[in-house]
Amino acid sequence: MQHVGAIDFAHRGSDMEISTAFGRDIADTNCVNCGQCAAVCPTGAITIKNDTHDVWQAIHSKDKRVVVQIAPAVRVAIGEAYGYDPGENTIGKLIASLRMLGVDAIFDTSVGADLTIMEESEELVETLEEEGRKYPLFTSCCPGWIRFVETKYPHLMPYVSTSKSPMQMFGAVIKEYYRKQDKKEHKETVSVAIMPCTAKKFEASRDEFKKDGIPYVDYVLTSEEVIGMLKEIGIRFERLEPEAYDMPFSIFSGAGVIFGATGGVTEAAVRKVVSDKSHKTLKEIEFSGVRGMEGVKEFSVDLDGRSVRIGVVSGLGNADRLIRKIESGEEHFDFVEVMACAGGCVAGAGQPFARSTEKRMRAEGLYKNDKALQIKRSEDNPVVDSLYRDLLKNREHELLHVHYNTK
């Protein structure tokens, strides 16, 4: 795992064992919970915490309302378990499957991604106004990256965006939206997130993402866990007719969808902050150097006459090298996107196993989905506009931002 530094072989002969890439026991490391060790473990000895039992119990409880959000990267990978090509968008069939499981409401985390862009782009604008700033604004969507900064570069935490991840923003919105209805119907809303990422399980458990001790996201299921649930009850995924998301959060932008590919957060943010909103500008952003599966992408974009230096990194080994260059003064950036998994969320450890070509196809599937959507920018999403005028009014900082209790 050259991009993450997860596991490798230690010793030789009969003494050989699976260890970290540094020859230490995994339990003795500053684990970032990315799950890549389990994804590539040659012995299959490493497993991920499974939450399906608790979710089944919630579904079967008459006193609970199970609300699911689905991350963008899931749509282009989960179909692989049923013979579909990597990158094929099977979200409609997944929605139909979840309804058959007994889920009460199903939404897309792309709505949360649109909210994240609205908040994070404002932070970027403020960053660009600061003179003589040494460090860039680092993205905050990836919990593996957050844990990496906390443990290895804690002095950089003040430069990490305070915007919550899309999952946590949407989790807060979901719990607040159903709060009055729960009281009226004497029910409890159980928030479940289907993610390509194992680190999201750790993120959901953090005290920073709880209100009065109750998490905004109760359970995180990986793509693989959901596949297991569907097969457990014998759902014929390939035979289902696609279905649509539930109201009122059924609309999202292409900018939110491309979050699942490395560079997607950056592209979505640039779409938001540029003053020229023409189709021509969208194309220029697309070919600026932001796309592609390379571990490190460095490029500049013009924002109202100012050249803004941007870095896009996937794989924590690559992130470590880039930070060292920033620390030494060898490189300077205004904005840096970091994803722990090489290739971004499409390559998360909770997804079906994939090689580099298949991961690329998944990313291409997200960009294809973006092209098919009428709304390209987060600020044009009417659901986002409605949320800011109503549920989020004067509560943006409380519900959409976080300050980590780093020790």
Beta strands, then each sheet from edge to edge (+ up, - down):
strand 1: 7-10
strand 2: 17-20
strand 3: 64-70
strand 4: 105-108
strand 5: 137-138
strand 6: 188-195
strand 7: 210-211
strand 8: 214-215
strand 9: 219-222
strand 10: 296-303
strand 11: 306-314
strand 12: 335-339
sheet 1: 1+ 2-
sheet 2: 4+ 3+ 6+ 9+
sheet 3: 5+ 12+ 11+ 10-
sheet 4: 7+ 8-
end
